Amino acid sequence: MKILFVHQNFPGQFLHLAPELERRGHEVRALTDVSNTRSFSTQAFRYKFEAAKVDPAATRLGRNYTTMSDRGVVVARACAQMREHGYMPDVIFGHSGWGETLFLKEIWPQAKLIVYAEFYYRGRGADVGFDLEFNPPNFDQVMIAQGRTTHLGQAMLHADAGLSPTQWQASTYPEILRDHIKVIFDGVDTAVMRPDDSAQVTLPGGQVLRAGDEVLTFVNRNLEPYRGYHIFMRALPAVMKARPDAQVVIVGGDEVSYGAAPKGGKGWKDVFLNEVKDRLDLSRVHFMGKVPYPTFVNLMQVSRAHAYLTYPFVLSWSMLESMAAGAHVVGSDTAPVRELIRDGQNGTLVDFFDVKAWEKALTKALARPEKFLDLRRAARQTILEGYDLRSICLPAMVDYVESFGPK
């Protein structure tokens, strides 16, 4: 059958699914933004979207929908041109986060439309109002969050089905939509993300870290409050004082993925580093920026303790990948993390905001690694049994997509 993937930054969540469907004999195409520079083998159509300037005073809560629906219209126009050239997909699978799928049924009403339902914003009970330091609950924030759901709800209403990577992320959708969402995680390649006693990582200064060394890791796409960077940095001085041989490796960019940018022009990285740097041995703190994937793999293999924090929000792939590599994950006791980590069994859970508890948990993890060997093995087993790419997630995803094909 003919399958069209729609994602402004393709392949995104379809990294393994698209080529697997192609391998199985389906005609697979992608539609993506012309600015997307990622490499992939799938034949792609491209559209060009330039967001119009929106007057916040005039549009208020509608400004997010204006941007998302504008992109949806641009995508629909591109699809109309594809239709005029004879292209008629049987199944469309698109990410609903940027409005791309909003009007696809107007172009191809006969096609089955699946949307990747990653997260449904809430005024209460998720990220909004969770961290009082940066996001105190107020009426405007609640209304803004509700306004941001407009295109997400519309996308689901016009789709034939949705797919979400975790049970908690699916649960953020209203009950009337939740029944139409299947939960299948994207999958972790456990043949790549696996323990390796011979692994090593060379730091920018030339120092080599090896499996068995006292290494504390923190990894995110960008270093920001949504992923607990501020809590981690505040715990770091006490941890490094207690563990004078520990090496701390921090991976992540200095942009903003989620939430607001800090005031004053500095990125969050320097805001919180400056808060504690006078109490740190900076020769043992290594900021790596964004690293190639093989470097990330090796880093998880040499990590003695891996700190992962998140607001009640989208769960990072990196947490599951670190578990697959056999890392001891010390994670925030928040709903997305609790779905996978059971405290004391396959990881350690710590109250997101309790800096003292983070100091204690990270110090203990670094000081007594032998106590957590069973826990690390259990972490990998959790991924093997429920989230493995080849044996579980990819076959389930393929079956799901194929079930919407012509009968």
Secondary structure as UniProt FT lines:
FT   STRAND          2..6
FT   TURN            8..11
FT   HELIX           12..14
FT   TURN            15..16
FT   HELIX           17..23
FT   TURN            24..25
FT   STRAND          27..33
FT   TURN            34..35
FT   STRAND          43..47
FT   HELIX           56..59
FT   TURN            60..61
FT   HELIX           62..84
FT   TURN            85..86
FT   STRAND          91..95
FT   TURN            97..98
FT   TURN            100..103
FT   HELIX           104..107
FT   TURN            109..110
FT   STRAND          112..116
FT   TURN            128..130
FT   TURN            132..134
FT   HELIX           139..147
FT   TURN            148..149
FT   HELIX           150..157
FT   STRAND          161..164
FT   HELIX           167..171
FT   HELIX           175..178
FT   TURN            179..180
FT   STRAND          181..183
FT   TURN            190..192
FT   TURN            197..198
FT   STRAND          200..202
FT   TURN            204..205
FT   STRAND          208..210
FT   TURN            211..212
FT   STRAND          215..222
FT   HELIX           225..227
FT   HELIX           229..242
FT   TURN            244..245
FT   STRAND          247..253
FT   TURN            263..264
FT   HELIX           268..276
FT   HELIX           277..279
FT   HELIX           282..284
FT   STRAND          285..289
FT   HELIX           293..302
FT   STRAND          305..308
FT   HELIX           317..324
FT   TURN            325..326
FT   STRAND          329..332
FT   HELIX           335..338
FT   TURN            339..340
FT   TURN            344..346
FT   STRAND          347..350
FT   TURN            352..353
FT   HELIX           355..367
FT   HELIX           369..372
FT   HELIX           373..386
FT   HELIX           389..393
FT   HELIX           394..402
FT   TURN            403..404
//
